[in-house]
């Protein structure tokens, strides 16, 4: 994994194994937070985790590939 910051944005570069592990971790946190009433995530945290999970669950697209 490579992480950097540029112009106020945090950028992560993950290999396939790291991306899968991060997607699994996001899903686990989301499910656990729903199952345990005292451990609810704040709406902003929940949204970020859901967005990361959804983004990593989609196949990567590169310019010039596909249709």
Steps between C-alpha positions, in 0.01 A plus 500: 500500500616849424342802663563863422343840541475755223309828494285409796413152372619170645582248231533122548645256252404142587577169334211257449563317829510824700186632329315176578610515866388864527162421341454210745594723795253768391222244465582347839493838673171595336333171594640505855387858557146404403501188719627665820275789610768665719747504210311700238719691258451869446323566167815645343707196597233263373481684166879493450523129577207422270652712221838325536332158501294579190798646314722200577225251415482634142747380237768756428459705185784662314487764226479340157369166628157357443225673307 
